[in-house]
Each structure stands twice: as C-alpha cells, then as structure tokens.
C-alpha cells in the first residue's frame, strides 16, 4: 500500500487539506495518507524544510511526500519531483529541498511539465496530487517532467565560520511548539569546528557554556522535588535532529515562558558560538 504524506501551511480552518486528501482518495482509494504538519507558518520555507528533513526518514522507503508551501506556479517558482534516499518529494523549486539535498544527493530531479493538461489555480490539489498518484502506481518521473540537475537553494541556510575558525555565526530556523529555538548549527558541523575547545554560545544577552545531552540533565535530582525549581531553567542541547537548540526546561509559553519568549528570539535571529583557544604558555629557562 502506497503512503503519501502532506506537509503544508494550510492550517486546520480551511478546506485545502481535506480537499487534497479527497482528491488523492478519488484516484487511489487504497492509499494511506499521513499528515506531517499543516501548521507551517505561511510561506515559511526554512521552517517547512526543517520539518520535512526531520520527518521523512521515519517513513518506509518509497513514501511520497507532498510539500505544499509557496507552490503557486510562476516563472521563478517551477514545480519539481525528486527521488532522494528512496523517497519521492513533490514541491515547488523554491529552496524547500535544499536542506535535505545538502546532506544527501538526489537520485533524480525532474521539472514537472504536465501543466498544459491540467487547468488549476490550486497546484497542490491538482498537479501535486496527479504526480503523487502517478508515482504511487509505479510511474516514472520522466513521464511527468524533464530531468534537471540543480535546485534552488535557501539563502543563508548554512552557518558562517570566520577565517581563523574561532567563531560560528548561526541563525534561528525554527521555533517548536514548546517555544524552543532551533538553529542551523548541526552537531557534526559544530564538533568539526570546535576540535575539543571550550566555547561560549551567545543569544541576545544570554551566554551558555554547556551543551547538555538531554533536557533533564539540567536538573539536580539529589535536591528534593519541592526545592528544585527546575522549570524555566534555560539550557542548550543538540535536539533529536542533531541541531543546536536553545530551550527552557518544561517550558510553556503561556505560563513559565519559553526560550523564544524569555530570550526574545525569533526566526532568522543570530546565534553566535565563540571558541576559546587556550593561551600559549612560554617556559622561561
């Protein structure tokens, strides 16, 4: 049974997500449809890229992923279908796949060219559904598009490193449901530049010198529970996707606050990591 996932900025109020599912079921009654998210911020390409990158690999090989973000067709926003890591992705060529493609080379990319056969003002419902159902039936990408080699990148998605490798300048790419702040600095990248040195992470006026393995590591469980006052403590972790994340232990934006609200951090704000090189010691004879 084919699996088709949906990642969109449609929200839950409007009919868009439901109509898309209905169109898929009309063509493939036995298909399985999974909602990854319909709560992506409107037209937020980096946010959608982060979500799909961290979700797709949990699905079986051969899964088809429809990404409905900024998908209106125009001369600068073509539609593409990609085979990557034995998964299929259908989306606009607006940079949304560049985060995944930076780590895994696509097996095939085609620019979809079936628009002359479909009258549409809602490409996710019409074009993307047709393409996904074609793939689910075992159809090849060459039938629905022409092969291309490159996709459009997201600007500023990679962190900056200075020439002497003493500083990383990253940015906030995502704020999750808990208000935790996710940066574009990945663990492997961080450790490659760090080379065992001590560091200081700066976010607004806050400084962090420790990266915890998990959120609860900031709690001293030897202290009685009624005296810990652990809720609301700020910390840094590498999250389950391997991204550097600034968090608040047991955060709640409506009560004790979150990393985003307490530190005043929003998407695209800067996060700086300074590496501390030990001073050179001289030996006097």
C-alpha angles and dihedrals in degrees: 000000000000120000121212120186128201126212113174146142091234095114123206101277102069131064096243099098093043093048091050091053091047092052091051093049090048089061099033112024093178097051121115115229121199125190111219093177140327092181100080109136109262112280091349102149099176091050092051091045091054092049097048093043092056097040108042099069091060089068126081120268111273095038115146117223121201112198112193105188122127089342102154108128118242138140092278098037110056124173120248141184119208133192108206131158088354090300128109124227126192117191147114118293092243100122096275093123097043095092092058094038091053088068103029123037113231117245092213139356125193131182105228112241106175095101093106088064095049128059106209147154091177106057097179091057096043115020100029093045092050092049094046092050091048090054092044089057090055097264121154126242093237090068093062101035151011120260117256130179107213139044130205113268128225108245118241093005092131120069120244123243122195122234097261091045095236095121140042119196111198135167139223110261102170143017113202132213091274093052092252113154117232119199132199091246111109125203096245092049092048094049093046091057095036097058091187097308124140115254146194122215115206124200114170103309095337125101128200126189099174133063112202125213092226138001097257092055087086090065121090100217091188089074115082112264095243090056102043099085088191097151110100098024113142120231145158125235139162100246128221090277091053095251124136106253133187110211146167118229110252089351124189117180090207097053124013093011134238139253089264096050099036096045095035093236125159136175112295094020114138126257117190129202116195118192117213114221113203112246117257110254120216124208116218115212 
